[in-house]
Amino acid sequence: MNNLIEKAKKLRTEQQGDQALEILISALHEYPKDAEINYQIGWTYDASERSDQAILYYQKALEYGLAEDRVGCLLGLGSSLRAIGEYEQSRVILETAVRDFPQNLALKSFLSLTLYNLGKHEEATSLLIKLLGQTTVDPEIKAYQSALEYYADNLNETLSSTVT
């Protein structure tokens, strides 16, 4: 079965999602509760811009105990829910994933998109500014990192001065 999954992954990366799905769905008929197969089907639908079809397979993969690729599955599920406008469900999935996998910065990036869609612009912007500070190698941004970190938590702060 691992050979089938590897072949399907290769086809997916080569933009041959329909062929990958044929292999995976055939395997799913034989192993309907296999978490990895369900995950790979979800991912392949997602990569083929069919997020609405990916969701069920991501959910099944998690239900059936996906372990090794759990973080990717949660990211895919949260992103797919966001893509179809299910922002609150996306937020719940992604916040849970961020809590479970705090070192995964991609999760935080996708969470910021969902927060934006929910109208939580300050929270989304703050999260992105913090991510920028954690990941940038740009020397100009690094020079202002402490100021950016401060303002990430104080986006609406203004300084007032008295003129005499």
Secondary structure, 3 states (H helix, E strand, C coil): CHHHHHHHHHHHHCCCHHHHHHHHHHHHHHCCCCHHHHHHHHHHHHHCCCHHHHHHHHHHHHHCCCCCCHHHHHHHHHHHHHHCCCHHHHHHHHHHHHHHCCCCHHHHHHHHHHHHHCCCHHHHHHHHHHHHHHHCCCHHHHHCHHHHHHHHCCCCCCCCCCCC
